[in-house]
């Protein structure tokens, strides 16, 4: 029995981030057992006001309506485990944004996982995140920090794990991700990532897993210099209590770009906690040397170092069975350096905060209101305020 438990931990615990998502929030182990449910459908509509469409220094404001449909499904009890959440919608403004005739934007996304046990100690997992909308999700480390119209972001990862004995296992994964802008004015930052990785994990007990991971990632850019990255990370994933968990990984990155190789430290940490009083919190911190927005098109120069901090936190508080509140904040702090062709170093800071409320009218009908503030402090400085209210019908 003990052997079976540890093998289950090796397969289920080591790959919790792959199984449950690709966001920086999802590196911590899930709290509790995920719930299976039959397919659910929803339709939503929101109206609001945005005082800076496209997040531009030359602000252009406008009212908007957002609408769409979605579906979700989860089966964690079968041999082949499948879950997905898909949404298809649009956001229409009353006038075009600054410098463009754009009035309609997408609001589409897909998150899906598939996992299958291939034996007593081996498994295969497919994880997928795809979004097509103007506003980036800062917790996905491959997305940009700025809203420049519709952008297709995707991350697909295939993972195979094999148990060695009751405590040890090895794993291998292949991933492909990228970002593509619809507006040709920003396509200079279109980029694609191919990743290969190998890892070794050790389950110390039912609450703690240690591991080491070696990965290689090649960054392709439509314009600007490509880069090669080799990462070596050690990590610990720990369940602190029945209501909290954490994750910590530290390591080193060897980045080759423009014929030069440089070494950088890396850090990734996350935390979850669910309280019986109805309050839950999630948080993450990440430090990496990225290849996002590293090309300066006017002089065809590149930043070889894009040292980036990503920090985020979000809260959910169920005040009553019908009223709940949500709030959170994100920070993206970037230092651009080692520029070619005399490109000067610079710092860019973007932070965003939101607060919202949900009200359950009936089992099927839910209302919501939300306010979001975003600010950028750099040569591309701006402020943005967005407020919206809407309804969601579930069936």
N, C-alpha and C positions, 0 to 999 in steps of 0.2 A: 504493500500500500504506500509506504514512504517513497519508494522508487517512482511509482506512478504519479504521486503528488509533485515531486521535484521535476519530473519530465514535463508535466503540465505547466509548471512555473516557467521552465525554460522556454517553452514554445509560446505561452500566452503572455508572460511578463516581459521577456526581453524585447518583444516586438510590439509592445503596446503603442508606441508612437505610429508605427506603420498601420496597425489595425484601426486605430481610432482617428487618424487624421495626419495632416502634414503641416499644421500650424505650430508655431513655437509654443503655444499654450499646451499642445498635446504631447509634449515630451514627458510630462509627469504621468505616472500610472493613473488610470481611471479609478475613481472611488466607487465602490460597490460593483454589483454585477449589471452589465448592460441589459436593457429590457428589449425583448423581442415583441414585435407588433405587426399586424397586417397592414397592407398599404393604406396610407392616409393621403387625402387630397386637400388642397387649400386654394383659396383665391383671395387676393388682397388688393387694396387701393389706398393710396396715400395722396394727400395734397399738402403743399408746402411752399416755402419761400427760401430762395438761395441768393445771398447778396454778392456772390462772387463765383459765377459759373466758370468752370475750367481752372479755378484757383490761380488767377492771374494777377500780376501787379497792377494791371489796368482792369479794375473790377467792372463786371457787367452783371447786373442783378436780374432776377426774374422769378415769377411764380411757376410752379410745376405740378404735374400730376404723375404719380408712379402707380403702375398696376401690373398684375401678372397672375400666374397660376403656378402651382408646385405640387410635388408628391414626395413621400418618404416611405421607407420600408426598412425593417430590421428583422433578421433571423439569425440569432446567435446559438440556437439549440441544435441545428442540423450538423452533419459532418461537414458540409460545405456552408460556411457562414457568409451571409451577404447582407449588406446594408447600403442604402443610398438616400440622398436628399437632392432633388433636382428642382430647379426653378427657372421659369421662362417669363420674362416681362420686359417692360420698357419704361422710360422716364421722358416725358415731353414737357419742354419749357414753352412759355408764352412768346418767347422771341429768341433769336440766335445769340450765342455767346460772343464775347469780345473777339473781333477780328475774323469771325466765321459766320456761316449761316446755319450752324448746327443747332437744331432745336430738339432732336430726338436722340436719346441714348439708350443703350441696352441695360438690362438688369437680369442677367442670366448666370446661373452657376450649377455645378454638379460636384458633389462629394460622394465618393463611393469606395467601399472596401469589399474585397472577396478573400476569404481565407479557407484553406482546406487542409485537413490533416492527411498526411501521406503515409502514416504509419504510427507506431507507438511513440516515436521521438523525432518526427520530421514534419514539416509543414511548409506550405506555400502561401504567400499573401500578396495580393495586388491592391495598391492604394492609389486613388486618383482624386485630384482636385483640379477643377477647371472653372474659371470665371471670366465673364465678358461684361465689363461695366467700367465707368470712368473713375470711380473712387477705389484706390488700392486698399488692400488689407495689409496693414503694416506688420502683422504677426506672421505673414508669409515672407520669409527672408529674401526670396528671389524677386519680389515686386518692387517697383519704384516707390519713391516717397511722395510724388506729386501727381495730381489729377490733370491729365492732358487729353481728355476725351476718352472714348471707348478703347479699352486695352484688353487683349486676350492674354490671360495668365493661365498656365497649366503646370502641373507636376504629377508625373506618373512614376510609380516605383514598384518593382517586382522584387520580392524577398523570399529566399529559401533558407530554412534553418534545419539543422540536424543535431540531435542530441548525441553526445559522446558517452556520457554515463549519467549517473543520477544528478550531478551538479553542473557538469561542463557541457557546452554546446558551441558549435560554430555556425556562422551565417554568412550569406553572400547576397548582394543586392545590385540591381541595375536600375538606373533612373534617368528620366528625360524630362526637362522642364524648360520654361521659356516665357518671354513677354513680347507681344507684338502690338504696336499702336495702329489704330485705324487711320488717324490723321497723319498724313505723310510728313508734316512739319516736325513730328517728333519721332519718326521712324529711325533716326540715327541712333536711338537707344534700344532698338530691337535686338534681342539677344536670346541665346539658347544654351542649355547646359546639359551635358552628358556625364553621368556619374557612375563609377564602379566602386564597390566597397566590399571589404571582408572584415569579419569581426569574430571575437571570442568572448563568451560570457560565462560567468560563474555565479550560481545561485547559492549564496551563503546560508540563507534560511528562507522561510516563507514570506519575509518582508523585504529582503534586501538582495539586489543583484549588482554585481560588479562586471565591468567589461572593458575591452579595448577594441578600437576600430581603426582600420587603415582604409582611406578612400582616395580616389583620384577623380578629379572633375575637370573637364575641358569646357571653357566658356567661349562660345562662338558669338561674334558680333557682326551685324550687317555692315556697320561702319565703325572704324576704330580698331584698336589692337585686341586680338584674342588673348586668352591667358590660360595657363595650366596650373592646377592646384593639387597639391598632395597634403592630406590631413592625417595626423596621428593623434587620436583622442582617447583618453581614459575617462570612464564615467561610473557613476553609482546611481541606481534607481531604488528609492526607498519609500515604503509605506510607513509613515510616522505613527499613524493610529487608524482606527476604522473610518475616520472622517477627514484624513489629510494625507498628502503624499508629496514627494519632491524628487527633483532630478538635478544632477550636476555633472557637467562634462568640461574638462580642461584639456588643452593640447597645443599643438603647434601646426602652423600652415606654411608650406613652401610654395610661394607664388612666382611663377615665371611669366613675365610679360615684357614685350619689347626687347627680347634678348637678355634680360637681366632677371636673376632669381633673388628673392628676398624672403626672409623668415619673419613670421608674425605669430603672436599668441592668439589663441581662440578660447572662447568661453561661452557656455550655454547653461542656463539654470531656469528652473520653473517650479511652481508651487501651486497646489490646490488645497482648498479646505472647505468643507461643508459643515455648517453648524445646524443644530437641531432647532434653533430659533428661527430658521428660515433664511439665514444669510449664508451665501456662498461667495468665495473669492478665488480668482485665478490670476497668476502673475508669471511673467517671463523676463529674462534678461539675456541678451545675446551680443557677443562682440566678434566680428569677422571682418576680413579684408575683402570687400566685394568688387565686382566689376560692373556696377550699376551707375549709369549716367557719368561714365568715366571719359567720354569722348567730347572734345570741344570742337564743334564742326567749323566755326569761322576760320580757325587756323590749322585744322586737321591735326590737332595735338591730343595727347592722351595723358590721363593721370594713371600712373602705375600703382599708386597706393590709394585705396578708398576705404579707410578704416572707419567702421560703422558700428555704433551702439544702437541696439533696438531694445526698448524697454516698454512693457505694457502691463496693465492691470485692469480687471473688470470685476464688478460686483453685481449680485442679484439678491434682492431682499423681498421675500414674500410677506408683505405687511398683514394681509388677510387672505383668505382663500380666493378672493376676487380681485384684490389690488396688489400689484408688485412693482418694485422700482428697480431700475438698472442704471448703473453709471460706471464710467471707466476713463482711462487716459492712455495715450501712446506717445512715445518719444523716439525720434530718429535723429541721431547726432552723427554727422559725417565729417571727417577730415580728409580733404583731397590734397595729395602731395605727390612729389616725385613726377612733376609734369614734364612732358617733352616740349621741344621748341619754345622754351622760355615760359611755359604756362605756369602762372603763379599759384602757390598753394592757397587754399581757402577752406573755411569752415561753413557748414550749413546745419541749421537746427530746425526741425519741424516737430511740432507737438500738437496733439489733438485731444479734446475732452468731450464727453457726451453725458447727458442725463436723460432718462426717459421713464415713462410709466405705462403699464399695461393694466387694462380693466377687463375682466371676464363678465360679459353681459349674460351669456348662456354657455352651455357646453360647446356650442359650435361657433359662437360669435365673440371675438375679442377686439377691443379697441386699444389704440396706442397713441402716444405723443412723445416726441423726442426733439432735443436741441443739441446741436453739435457745433463746436468752435474749433477752428484749425488756424494755426499761425506758423508762418515760415520766416526765419530770420537769416537772410543771406543776401547775395546779389539779386536773388529771385524772391524778394520779400512780398508777403501778402497776408491778409487776414480774411477769414471766411466764416460766415454764420449761416447755418441751415436749421430751419425749424419745420417740422411736419407733423401731421396727425392723420390717422387712418384706421381702417377696419380690416380684419382678417376673418374669413369664414372657412371653417374646417368641416369636411364631410367625407 
